[in-house]
Each structure stands twice: as C-alpha cells, then as structure tokens.
Amino acid sequence: MSSNARTRQKPKEYTLFDVVYEDGSQTSNRKVPTAELESPGGDGAAKAFIESQDRKIAEASGRSRGVIKTILRSR
C-alpha cells in the first residue's frame, strides 16, 4: 500500500445535532458549521443557527417547525 493511498482526514466542517420540538416531533443529524460553535455561546449558537434554518424552511414550505425544546449533539 503506497502512502498516496492513505488520505488525511479533513477537520470536521459540520457538527451534527438531534433536535426535539415542543410538539414532540424530532429531527436528527441537523448540520451546524463547526465555526458557529467556536463563537461564544457554543451549543446555544447551534440552537440559534437551527432556528434560523427552520425559519427559512418555513418560509419556503409555508409550514412552521415549532419551538425547539431540546438540542443535543448526535452520537
């Protein structure tokens, strides 16, 4: 096996989160840019980012996602 066959792992560009909404619905593996988490607020910044995504999706689809109850990093 040559050294060219091995590839270096890229740093994670995204961190994945599982989101539970107040109505009981949930979504898994929501992508949040890792750079967003490096700002003050950490996972709170992830919640704000996902809420922003939800607003954009609601505008496009005409259906609101509701209020986020919990947010946890995916395993």
For each residue, the residues with C-beta under 8 A, 3 or more apart:
1: 5 6
2: 5
3: 6
4:
5: 1 2
6: 1 3
7:
8:
9:
10: 13
11: 34
12: 15 34
13: 10 33 34
14: 31 32 33 34
15: 12 31 32 33 34 37 46 73
16: 28 29 30 31 32 73 74
17: 29 30 32 43 46 50 71 72 73 74
18: 26 27 28 29 30 71 72 73 74
19: 26 27 28 30 50 68 70 71
20: 24 25 26 68 69 70 71
21: 24 25 26 65 66 67 68 69
22: 66 67 68 69
23: 66
24: 20 21
25: 20 21 65 66
26: 18 19 20 21
27: 18 19 30
28: 16 18 19 74
29: 16 17 18 74
30: 16 17 18 19 27 50 53
31: 14 15 16
32: 14 15 16 17 36 37 46 49 50
33: 13 14 15 36 37 49
34: 11 12 13 14 15 37 38
35: 38 39
36: 32 33 39 45 46 49
37: 15 32 33 34 42 43 45 46
38: 34 35
39: 35 36 45
40: 45
41: 44 45 48
42: 37 45 46
43: 17 37 46 47 71 73
44: 41 47 48
45: 36 37 39 40 41 42 48 49
46: 15 17 32 36 37 42 43 49 50 71
47: 43 44 50 51 68 71
48: 41 44 45 51 52
49: 32 33 36 45 46 52 53
50: 17 19 30 32 46 47 53 54 68 71
51: 47 48 54 55 68
52: 48 49 55 56
53: 30 49 50 56 57
54: 50 51 57 58 64 65 68
55: 51 52 58 59
56: 52 53 59 60
57: 53 54 60 61 65
58: 54 55 61 62 63 64 65
59: 55 56 62
60: 56 57
61: 57 58
62: 58 59
63: 58
64: 54 58
65: 21 25 54 57 58
66: 21 22 23 25
67: 21 22
68: 19 20 21 22 47 50 51 54 71
69: 20 21 22
70: 19 20
71: 17 18 19 20 43 46 47 50 68
72: 17 18
73: 15 16 17 18 43
74: 16 17 18 28 29
75:
